[in-house]
């Protein structure tokens, strides 16, 4: 019974995280974990690394 509860809790955490990412992307955020609070346009100088990801996409 303890295993079932643990599995349910883990599945709930993963589902909530996936929903958060989906909701953030749908609202137009370029980098979800950016500390600029959604004002990042994908070319910020913060430490989240979104600038590097944008450069990789442009280079391809």
PDB file of N, H, CA, C and O in Angstrom:
ATOM      1  N   UNK A   1       0.814  -1.192   0.000  1.00  0.00           N
ATOM      2  CA  UNK A   1       0.000   0.000   0.000  1.00  0.00           C
ATOM      3  C   UNK A   1       0.863   1.265   0.000  1.00  0.00           C
ATOM      4  O   UNK A   1       0.510   2.259  -0.634  1.00  0.00           O
ATOM      5  N   UNK A   2       1.998   1.226   0.714  1.00  0.00           N
ATOM      6  H   UNK A   2       2.285   0.418   1.229  1.00  0.00           H
ATOM      7  CA  UNK A   2       2.889   2.379   0.754  1.00  0.00           C
ATOM      8  C   UNK A   2       3.466   2.681  -0.623  1.00  0.00           C
ATOM      9  O   UNK A   2       3.657   3.843  -0.982  1.00  0.00           O
ATOM     10  N   UNK A   3       3.740   1.633  -1.389  1.00  0.00           N
ATOM     11  H   UNK A   3       3.585   0.690  -1.098  1.00  0.00           H
ATOM     12  CA  UNK A   3       4.298   1.800  -2.726  1.00  0.00           C
ATOM     13  C   UNK A   3       3.294   2.484  -3.647  1.00  0.00           C
ATOM     14  O   UNK A   3       3.669   3.334  -4.456  1.00  0.00           O
ATOM     15  N   UNK A   4       2.042   2.123  -3.530  1.00  0.00           N
ATOM     16  H   UNK A   4       1.738   1.433  -2.874  1.00  0.00           H
ATOM     17  CA  UNK A   4       0.994   2.722  -4.361  1.00  0.00           C
ATOM     18  C   UNK A   4       0.881   4.216  -4.077  1.00  0.00           C
ATOM     19  O   UNK A   4       0.755   5.017  -5.003  1.00  0.00           O
ATOM     20  N   UNK A   5       0.924   4.588  -2.818  1.00  0.00           N
ATOM     21  H   UNK A   5       1.026   3.938  -2.065  1.00  0.00           H
ATOM     22  CA  UNK A   5       0.838   6.001  -2.441  1.00  0.00           C
ATOM     23  C   UNK A   5       2.047   6.761  -2.981  1.00  0.00           C
ATOM     24  O   UNK A   5       1.899   7.869  -3.497  1.00  0.00           O
ATOM     25  N   UNK A   6       3.232   6.180  -2.869  1.00  0.00           N
ATOM     26  H   UNK A   6       3.352   5.280  -2.450  1.00  0.00           H
ATOM     27  CA  UNK A   6       4.442   6.833  -3.374  1.00  0.00           C
ATOM     28  C   UNK A   6       4.364   7.025  -4.885  1.00  0.00           C
ATOM     29  O   UNK A   6       4.742   8.079  -5.396  1.00  0.00           O
ATOM     30  N   UNK A   7       3.881   6.025  -5.596  1.00  0.00           N
ATOM     31  H   UNK A   7       3.574   5.168  -5.181  1.00  0.00           H
ATOM     32  CA  UNK A   7       3.750   6.127  -7.054  1.00  0.00           C
ATOM     33  C   UNK A   7       2.746   7.209  -7.421  1.00  0.00           C
ATOM     34  O   UNK A   7       2.983   7.975  -8.354  1.00  0.00           O
ATOM     35  N   UNK A   8       1.644   7.286  -6.714  1.00  0.00           N
ATOM     36  H   UNK A   8       1.451   6.663  -5.955  1.00  0.00           H
ATOM     37  CA  UNK A   8       0.633   8.312  -6.980  1.00  0.00           C
ATOM     38  C   UNK A   8       1.203   9.708  -6.755  1.00  0.00           C
ATOM     39  O   UNK A   8       0.945  10.618  -7.543  1.00  0.00           O
ATOM     40  N   UNK A   9       1.967   9.880  -5.695  1.00  0.00           N
ATOM     41  H   UNK A   9       2.176   9.141  -5.055  1.00  0.00           H
ATOM     42  CA  UNK A   9       2.575  11.184  -5.408  1.00  0.00           C
ATOM     43  C   UNK A   9       3.568  11.564  -6.504  1.00  0.00           C
ATOM     44  O   UNK A   9       3.570  12.710  -6.953  1.00  0.00           O
ATOM     45  N   UNK A  10       4.403  10.640  -6.941  1.00  0.00           N
ATOM     46  H   UNK A  10       4.401   9.709  -6.576  1.00  0.00           H
ATOM     47  CA  UNK A  10       5.381  10.917  -7.989  1.00  0.00           C
ATOM     48  C   UNK A  10       4.687  11.254  -9.307  1.00  0.00           C
ATOM     49  O   UNK A  10       5.090  12.191  -9.997  1.00  0.00           O
ATOM     50  N   UNK A  11       3.660  10.508  -9.657  1.00  0.00           N
ATOM     51  H   UNK A  11       3.333   9.747  -9.097  1.00  0.00           H
ATOM     52  CA  UNK A  11       2.914  10.778 -10.889  1.00  0.00           C
ATOM     53  C   UNK A  11       2.250  12.151 -10.819  1.00  0.00           C
ATOM     54  O   UNK A  11       2.220  12.874 -11.815  1.00  0.00           O
ATOM     55  N   UNK A  12       1.722  12.513  -9.664  1.00  0.00           N
ATOM     56  H   UNK A  12       1.746  11.926  -8.855  1.00  0.00           H
ATOM     57  CA  UNK A  12       1.091  13.826  -9.509  1.00  0.00           C
ATOM     58  C   UNK A  12       2.109  14.951  -9.671  1.00  0.00           C
ATOM     59  O   UNK A  12       1.810  15.963 -10.306  1.00  0.00           O
ATOM     60  N   UNK A  13       3.297  14.792  -9.112  1.00  0.00           N
ATOM     61  H   UNK A  13       3.539  13.971  -8.597  1.00  0.00           H
ATOM     62  CA  UNK A  13       4.346  15.810  -9.234  1.00  0.00           C
ATOM     63  C   UNK A  13       4.764  15.975 -10.691  1.00  0.00           C
ATOM     64  O   UNK A  13       4.895  17.101 -11.172  1.00  0.00           O
ATOM     65  N   UNK A  14       4.971  14.878 -11.391  1.00  0.00           N
ATOM     66  H   UNK A  14       4.865  13.964 -11.000  1.00  0.00           H
ATOM     67  CA  UNK A  14       5.371  14.934 -12.799  1.00  0.00           C
ATOM     68  C   UNK A  14       4.257  15.564 -13.642  1.00  0.00           C
ATOM     69  O   UNK A  14       4.537  16.366 -14.533  1.00  0.00           O
ATOM     70  N   UNK A  15       3.022  15.212 -13.373  1.00  0.00           N
ATOM     71  H   UNK A  15       2.795  14.561 -12.649  1.00  0.00           H
ATOM     72  CA  UNK A  15       1.896  15.769 -14.129  1.00  0.00           C
ATOM     73  C   UNK A  15       1.770  17.273 -13.906  1.00  0.00           C
ATOM     74  O   UNK A  15       1.523  18.018 -14.855  1.00  0.00           O
ATOM     75  N   UNK A  16       1.933  17.722 -12.685  1.00  0.00           N
ATOM     76  H   UNK A  16       2.134  17.118 -11.914  1.00  0.00           H
ATOM     77  CA  UNK A  16       1.865  19.152 -12.398  1.00  0.00           C
ATOM     78  C   UNK A  16       3.009  19.916 -13.059  1.00  0.00           C
ATOM     79  O   UNK A  16       2.811  21.026 -13.552  1.00  0.00           O
ATOM     80  N   UNK A  17       4.200  19.328 -13.070  1.00  0.00           N
ATOM     81  H   UNK A  17       4.361  18.427 -12.669  1.00  0.00           H
ATOM     82  CA  UNK A  17       5.339  19.972 -13.725  1.00  0.00           C
ATOM     83  C   UNK A  17       5.107  20.073 -15.232  1.00  0.00           C
ATOM     84  O   UNK A  17       5.395  21.105 -15.838  1.00  0.00           O
ATOM     85  N   UNK A  18       4.593  19.016 -15.831  1.00  0.00           N
ATOM     86  H   UNK A  18       4.358  18.177 -15.339  1.00  0.00           H
ATOM     87  CA  UNK A  18       4.311  19.029 -17.264  1.00  0.00           C
ATOM     88  C   UNK A  18       3.228  20.064 -17.592  1.00  0.00           C
ATOM     89  O   UNK A  18       3.326  20.760 -18.603  1.00  0.00           O
ATOM     90  N   UNK A  19       2.213  20.168 -16.757  1.00  0.00           N
ATOM     91  H   UNK A  19       2.133  19.603 -15.936  1.00  0.00           H
ATOM     92  CA  UNK A  19       1.162  21.155 -16.960  1.00  0.00           C
ATOM     93  C   UNK A  19       1.713  22.570 -16.855  1.00  0.00           C
ATOM     94  O   UNK A  19       1.312  23.446 -17.622  1.00  0.00           O
ATOM     95  N   UNK A  20       2.629  22.809 -15.915  1.00  0.00           N
ATOM     96  H   UNK A  20       2.955  22.098 -15.292  1.00  0.00           H
ATOM     97  CA  UNK A  20       3.251  24.125 -15.755  1.00  0.00           C
ATOM     98  C   UNK A  20       4.033  24.505 -17.008  1.00  0.00           C
ATOM     99  O   UNK A  20       3.932  25.636 -17.482  1.00  0.00           O
ATOM    100  N   UNK A  21       4.810  23.571 -17.546  1.00  0.00           N
ATOM    101  H   UNK A  21       4.893  22.652 -17.161  1.00  0.00           H
ATOM    102  CA  UNK A  21       5.587  23.836 -18.759  1.00  0.00           C
ATOM    103  C   UNK A  21       4.643  24.107 -19.928  1.00  0.00           C
ATOM    104  O   UNK A  21       4.866  25.046 -20.692  1.00  0.00           O
ATOM    105  N   UNK A  22       3.602  23.306 -20.078  1.00  0.00           N
ATOM    106  H   UNK A  22       3.421  22.543 -19.457  1.00  0.00           H
ATOM    107  CA  UNK A  22       2.627  23.488 -21.157  1.00  0.00           C
ATOM    108  C   UNK A  22       1.961  24.861 -21.060  1.00  0.00           C
ATOM    109  O   UNK A  22       1.840  25.572 -22.058  1.00  0.00           O
ATOM    110  N   UNK A  23       1.534  25.224 -19.858  1.00  0.00           N
ATOM    111  H   UNK A  23       1.632  24.646 -19.047  1.00  0.00           H
ATOM    112  CA  UNK A  23       0.854  26.498 -19.658  1.00  0.00           C
ATOM    113  C   UNK A  23       1.798  27.677 -19.935  1.00  0.00           C
ATOM    114  O   UNK A  23       1.389  28.670 -20.537  1.00  0.00           O
ATOM    115  N   UNK A  24       3.054  27.567 -19.499  1.00  0.00           N
ATOM    116  H   UNK A  24       3.386  26.760 -19.009  1.00  0.00           H
ATOM    117  CA  UNK A  24       4.015  28.646 -19.717  1.00  0.00           C
ATOM    118  C   UNK A  24       4.330  28.805 -21.205  1.00  0.00           C
ATOM    119  O   UNK A  24       4.402  29.929 -21.701  1.00  0.00           O
ATOM    120  N   UNK A  25       4.516  27.712 -21.910  1.00  0.00           N
ATOM    121  H   UNK A  25       4.457  26.799 -21.507  1.00  0.00           H
ATOM    122  CA  UNK A  25       4.798  27.786 -23.344  1.00  0.00           C
ATOM    123  C   UNK A  25       3.597  28.324 -24.114  1.00  0.00           C
ATOM    124  O   UNK A  25       3.761  29.077 -25.074  1.00  0.00           O
ATOM    125  N   UNK A  26       2.394  27.942 -23.699  1.00  0.00           N
ATOM    126  H   UNK A  26       2.261  27.330 -22.919  1.00  0.00           H
ATOM    127  CA  UNK A  26       1.186  28.414 -24.369  1.00  0.00           C
ATOM    128  C   UNK A  26       1.004  29.916 -24.178  1.00  0.00           C
ATOM    129  O   UNK A  26       0.472  30.593 -25.057  1.00  0.00           O
ATOM    130  N   UNK A  27       1.443  30.441 -23.031  1.00  0.00           N
ATOM    131  H   UNK A  27       1.875  29.890 -22.316  1.00  0.00           H
ATOM    132  CA  UNK A  27       1.318  31.872 -22.781  1.00  0.00           C
ATOM    133  C   UNK A  27       2.408  32.677 -23.462  1.00  0.00           C
ATOM    134  O   UNK A  27       2.378  33.906 -23.418  1.00  0.00           O
ATOM    135  N   UNK A  28       3.386  32.005 -24.102  1.00  0.00           N
ATOM    136  H   UNK A  28       3.411  31.006 -24.138  1.00  0.00           H
ATOM    137  CA  UNK A  28       4.380  32.699 -24.903  1.00  0.00           C
ATOM    138  C   UNK A  28       5.714  32.944 -24.244  1.00  0.00           C
ATOM    139  O   UNK A  28       6.523  33.705 -24.775  1.00  0.00           O
ATOM    140  N   UNK A  29       5.973  32.336 -23.120  1.00  0.00           N
ATOM    141  H   UNK A  29       5.316  31.718 -22.689  1.00  0.00           H
ATOM    142  CA  UNK A  29       7.268  32.528 -22.476  1.00  0.00           C
ATOM    143  C   UNK A  29       8.348  31.821 -23.276  1.00  0.00           C
ATOM    144  O   UNK A  29       8.169  30.679 -23.699  1.00  0.00           O
ATOM    145  N   UNK A  30       9.467  32.500 -23.482  1.00  0.00           N
ATOM    146  H   UNK A  30       9.613  33.427 -23.138  1.00  0.00           H
ATOM    147  CA  UNK A  30      10.559  31.928 -24.264  1.00  0.00           C
ATOM    148  C   UNK A  30      11.418  30.984 -23.429  1.00  0.00           C
ATOM    149  O   UNK A  30      11.767  29.895 -23.882  1.00  0.00           O
ATOM    150  N   UNK A  31      11.755  31.397 -22.221  1.00  0.00           N
ATOM    151  H   UNK A  31      11.471  32.283 -21.853  1.00  0.00           H
ATOM    152  CA  UNK A  31      12.527  30.524 -21.337  1.00  0.00           C
ATOM    153  C   UNK A  31      11.811  30.466 -19.990  1.00  0.00           C
ATOM    154  O   UNK A  31      11.690  31.472 -19.291  1.00  0.00           O
ATOM    155  N   UNK A  32      11.351  29.299 -19.648  1.00  0.00           N
ATOM    156  H   UNK A  32      11.450  28.481 -20.216  1.00  0.00           H
ATOM    157  CA  UNK A  32      10.438  29.124 -18.530  1.00  0.00           C
ATOM    158  C   UNK A  32      11.095  29.407 -17.180  1.00  0.00           C
ATOM    159  O   UNK A  32      10.487  30.062 -16.334  1.00  0.00           O
ATOM    160  N   UNK A  33      12.290  28.941 -16.964  1.00  0.00           N
ATOM    161  H   UNK A  33      12.784  28.409 -17.651  1.00  0.00           H
ATOM    162  CA  UNK A  33      12.922  29.095 -15.663  1.00  0.00           C
ATOM    163  C   UNK A  33      13.690  30.385 -15.492  1.00  0.00           C
ATOM    164  O   UNK A  33      14.426  30.535 -14.517  1.00  0.00           O
ATOM    165  N   UNK A  34      13.542  31.308 -16.401  1.00  0.00           N
ATOM    166  H   UNK A  34      12.944  31.186 -17.193  1.00  0.00           H
ATOM    167  CA  UNK A  34      14.301  32.557 -16.375  1.00  0.00           C
ATOM    168  C   UNK A  34      13.876  33.420 -15.187  1.00  0.00           C
ATOM    169  O   UNK A  34      12.682  33.607 -14.955  1.00  0.00           O
ATOM    170  N   UNK A  35      14.834  33.943 -14.441  1.00  0.00           N
ATOM    171  H   UNK A  35      15.805  33.792 -14.629  1.00  0.00           H
ATOM    172  CA  UNK A  35      14.488  34.768 -13.291  1.00  0.00           C
ATOM    173  C   UNK A  35      13.942  36.144 -13.665  1.00  0.00           C
ATOM    174  O   UNK A  35      13.530  36.892 -12.778  1.00  0.00           O
ATOM    175  N   UNK A  36      13.924  36.499 -14.944  1.00  0.00           N
ATOM    176  H   UNK A  36      14.259  35.892 -15.664  1.00  0.00           H
ATOM    177  CA  UNK A  36      13.383  37.789 -15.361  1.00  0.00           C
ATOM    178  C   UNK A  36      11.864  37.810 -15.347  1.00  0.00           C
ATOM    179  O   UNK A  36      11.264  38.838 -15.661  1.00  0.00           O
ATOM    180  N   UNK A  37      11.241  36.722 -14.998  1.00  0.00           N
ATOM    181  H   UNK A  37      11.729  35.887 -14.742  1.00  0.00           H
ATOM    182  CA  UNK A  37       9.804  36.679 -14.800  1.00  0.00           C
ATOM    183  C   UNK A  37       8.977  36.798 -16.063  1.00  0.00           C
ATOM    184  O   UNK A  37       7.923  37.434 -16.051  1.00  0.00           O
ATOM    185  N   UNK A  38       9.424  36.211 -17.132  1.00  0.00           N
ATOM    186  H   UNK A  38      10.280  35.694 -17.142  1.00  0.00           H
ATOM    187  CA  UNK A  38       8.634  36.218 -18.353  1.00  0.00           C
ATOM    188  C   UNK A  38       8.917  37.396 -19.259  1.00  0.00           C
ATOM    189  O   UNK A  38       8.396  37.448 -20.373  1.00  0.00           O
ATOM    190  N   UNK A  39       9.729  38.346 -18.816  1.00  0.00           N
ATOM    191  H   UNK A  39      10.153  38.303 -17.911  1.00  0.00           H
ATOM    192  CA  UNK A  39      10.054  39.485 -19.670  1.00  0.00           C
ATOM    193  C   UNK A  39      11.215  39.168 -20.605  1.00  0.00           C
ATOM    194  O   UNK A  39      11.601  39.998 -21.428  1.00  0.00           O
ATOM    195  N   UNK A  40      11.759  37.990 -20.479  1.00  0.00           N
ATOM    196  H   UNK A  40      11.446  37.315 -19.811  1.00  0.00           H
ATOM    197  CA  UNK A  40      12.869  37.569 -21.325  1.00  0.00           C
ATOM    198  C   UNK A  40      12.343  37.304 -22.731  1.00  0.00           C
ATOM    199  O   UNK A  40      11.317  36.645 -22.901  1.00  0.00           O
ATOM    200  N   UNK A  41      13.044  37.815 -23.734  1.00  0.00           N
ATOM    201  H   UNK A  41      13.878  38.350 -23.596  1.00  0.00           H
ATOM    202  CA  UNK A  41      12.626  37.598 -25.113  1.00  0.00           C
ATOM    203  C   UNK A  41      13.474  36.530 -25.794  1.00  0.00           C
ATOM    204  O   UNK A  41      13.427  36.382 -27.015  1.00  0.00           O
ATOM    205  N   UNK A  42      14.240  35.794 -25.016  1.00  0.00           N
ATOM    206  H   UNK A  42      14.278  35.914 -24.024  1.00  0.00           H
ATOM    207  CA  UNK A  42      15.106  34.772 -25.580  1.00  0.00           C
ATOM    208  C   UNK A  42      16.514  35.259 -25.802  1.00  0.00           C
ATOM    209  O   UNK A  42      17.374  34.481 -26.215  1.00  0.00           O
ATOM    210  N   UNK A  43      16.777  36.535 -25.538  1.00  0.00           N
ATOM    211  H   UNK A  43      16.078  37.167 -25.202  1.00  0.00           H
ATOM    212  CA  UNK A  43      18.112  37.106 -25.710  1.00  0.00           C
ATOM    213  C   UNK A  43      18.531  37.862 -24.466  1.00  0.00           C
ATOM    214  O   UNK A  43      19.119  38.940 -24.558  1.00  0.00           O
ATOM    215  N   UNK A  44      18.235  37.312 -23.319  1.00  0.00           N
ATOM    216  H   UNK A  44      17.758  36.437 -23.244  1.00  0.00           H
ATOM    217  CA  UNK A  44      18.574  37.984 -22.075  1.00  0.00           C
ATOM    218  C   UNK A  44      20.003  37.641 -21.661  1.00  0.00           C
ATOM    219  O   UNK A  44      20.619  36.726 -22.208  1.00  0.00           O
ATOM    220  N   UNK A  45      20.505  38.370 -20.711  1.00  0.00           N
ATOM    221  H   UNK A  45      20.004  39.112 -20.267  1.00  0.00           H
ATOM    222  CA  UNK A  45      21.862  38.134 -20.218  1.00  0.00           C
ATOM    223  C   UNK A  45      21.843  37.490 -18.847  1.00  0.00           C
ATOM    224  O   UNK A  45      22.826  37.565 -18.109  1.00  0.00           O
ATOM    225  N   UNK A  46      20.751  36.868 -18.506  1.00  0.00           N
ATOM    226  H   UNK A  46      19.952  36.807 -19.105  1.00  0.00           H
ATOM    227  CA  UNK A  46      20.651  36.219 -17.204  1.00  0.00           C
ATOM    228  C   UNK A  46      21.439  34.894 -17.222  1.00  0.00           C
ATOM    229  O   UNK A  46      21.981  34.494 -18.252  1.00  0.00           O
ATOM    230  N   UNK A  47      21.486  34.257 -16.112  1.00  0.00           N
ATOM    231  H   UNK A  47      21.046  34.581 -15.275  1.00  0.00           H
ATOM    232  CA  UNK A  47      22.273  33.035 -16.000  1.00  0.00           C
ATOM    233  C   UNK A  47      21.475  31.780 -16.342  1.00  0.00           C
ATOM    234  O   UNK A  47      21.935  30.672 -16.065  1.00  0.00           O
ATOM    235  N   UNK A  48      20.300  31.927 -16.932  1.00  0.00           N
ATOM    236  H   UNK A  48      19.927  32.827 -17.157  1.00  0.00           H
ATOM    237  CA  UNK A  48      19.477  30.747 -17.190  1.00  0.00           C
ATOM    238  C   UNK A  48      19.922  29.994 -18.439  1.00  0.00           C
ATOM    239  O   UNK A  48      19.506  28.852 -18.633  1.00  0.00           O
ATOM    240  N   UNK A  49      20.744  30.585 -19.284  1.00  0.00           N
ATOM    241  H   UNK A  49      21.083  31.513 -19.127  1.00  0.00           H
ATOM    242  CA  UNK A  49      21.244  29.897 -20.462  1.00  0.00           C
ATOM    243  C   UNK A  49      20.337  29.987 -21.672  1.00  0.00           C
ATOM    244  O   UNK A  49      20.597  29.330 -22.680  1.00  0.00           O
ATOM    245  N   UNK A  50      19.280  30.780 -21.603  1.00  0.00           N
ATOM    246  H   UNK A  50      19.069  31.314 -20.784  1.00  0.00           H
ATOM    247  CA  UNK A  50      18.350  30.850 -22.729  1.00  0.00           C
ATOM    248  C   UNK A  50      19.002  31.532 -23.931  1.00  0.00           C
ATOM    249  O   UNK A  50      18.628  31.264 -25.073  1.00  0.00           O
ATOM    250  N   UNK A  51      19.965  32.405 -23.682  1.00  0.00           N
ATOM    251  H   UNK A  51      20.268  32.623 -22.754  1.00  0.00           H
ATOM    252  CA  UNK A  51      20.659  33.066 -24.790  1.00  0.00           C
ATOM    253  C   UNK A  51      21.453  32.042 -25.593  1.00  0.00           C
ATOM    254  O   UNK A  51      21.480  32.102 -26.822  1.00  0.00           O
ATOM    255  N   UNK A  52      22.101  31.100 -24.904  1.00  0.00           N
ATOM    256  H   UNK A  52      22.080  31.051 -23.906  1.00  0.00           H
ATOM    257  CA  UNK A  52      22.869  30.065 -25.581  1.00  0.00           C
ATOM    258  C   UNK A  52      21.965  29.156 -26.394  1.00  0.00           C
ATOM    259  O   UNK A  52      22.320  28.768 -27.507  1.00  0.00           O
ATOM    260  N   UNK A  53      20.791  28.806 -25.853  1.00  0.00           N
ATOM    261  H   UNK A  53      20.502  29.121 -24.949  1.00  0.00           H
ATOM    262  CA  UNK A  53      19.851  27.955 -26.571  1.00  0.00           C
ATOM    263  C   UNK A  53      19.353  28.648 -27.829  1.00  0.00           C
ATOM    264  O   UNK A  53      19.202  28.007 -28.869  1.00  0.00           O
ATOM    265  N   UNK A  54      19.094  29.952 -27.748  1.00  0.00           N
ATOM    266  H   UNK A  54      19.216  30.473 -26.904  1.00  0.00           H
ATOM    267  CA  UNK A  54      18.616  30.698 -28.904  1.00  0.00           C
ATOM    268  C   UNK A  54      19.686  30.740 -29.992  1.00  0.00           C
ATOM    269  O   UNK A  54      19.370  30.602 -31.174  1.00  0.00           O
ATOM    270  N   UNK A  55      20.940  30.926 -29.607  1.00  0.00           N
ATOM    271  H   UNK A  55      21.197  31.038 -28.647  1.00  0.00           H
ATOM    272  CA  UNK A  55      22.022  30.954 -30.585  1.00  0.00           C
ATOM    273  C   UNK A  55      22.172  29.612 -31.286  1.00  0.00           C
ATOM    274  O   UNK A  55      22.442  29.571 -32.486  1.00  0.00           O
ATOM    275  N   UNK A  56      22.002  28.521 -30.560  1.00  0.00           N
ATOM    276  H   UNK A  56      21.782  28.554 -29.585  1.00  0.00           H
ATOM    277  CA  UNK A  56      22.105  27.195 -31.161  1.00  0.00           C
ATOM    278  C   UNK A  56      21.005  26.983 -32.187  1.00  0.00           C
ATOM    279  O   UNK A  56      21.247  26.404 -33.246  1.00  0.00           O
ATOM    280  N   UNK A  57      19.805  27.445 -31.885  1.00  0.00           N
ATOM    281  H   UNK A  57      19.608  27.915 -31.025  1.00  0.00           H
ATOM    282  CA  UNK A  57      18.683  27.294 -32.801  1.00  0.00           C
ATOM    283  C   UNK A  57      18.905  28.139 -34.061  1.00  0.00           C
ATOM    284  O   UNK A  57      18.594  27.687 -35.163  1.00  0.00           O
ATOM    285  N   UNK A  58      19.432  29.345 -33.915  1.00  0.00           N
ATOM    286  H   UNK A  58      19.684  29.712 -33.019  1.00  0.00           H
ATOM    287  CA  UNK A  58      19.662  30.219 -35.039  1.00  0.00           C
ATOM    288  C   UNK A  58      20.779  29.659 -35.929  1.00  0.00           C
ATOM    289  O   UNK A  58      20.713  29.767 -37.153  1.00  0.00           O
ATOM    290  N   UNK A  59      21.798  29.065 -35.312  1.00  0.00           N
ATOM    291  H   UNK A  59      21.851  28.977 -34.318  1.00  0.00           H
ATOM    292  CA  UNK A  59      22.927  28.533 -36.077  1.00  0.00           C
ATOM    293  C   UNK A  59      22.548  27.341 -36.923  1.00  0.00           C
ATOM    294  O   UNK A  59      23.211  27.067 -37.923  1.00  0.00           O
ATOM    295  N   UNK A  60      21.516  26.633 -36.560  1.00  0.00           N
ATOM    296  H   UNK A  60      20.977  26.856 -35.747  1.00  0.00           H
ATOM    297  CA  UNK A  60      21.125  25.417 -37.290  1.00  0.00           C
ATOM    298  C   UNK A  60      20.491  25.750 -38.558  1.00  0.00           C
ATOM    299  O   UNK A  60      20.098  24.855 -39.306  1.00  0.00           O
TER     300      UNK A  60
END
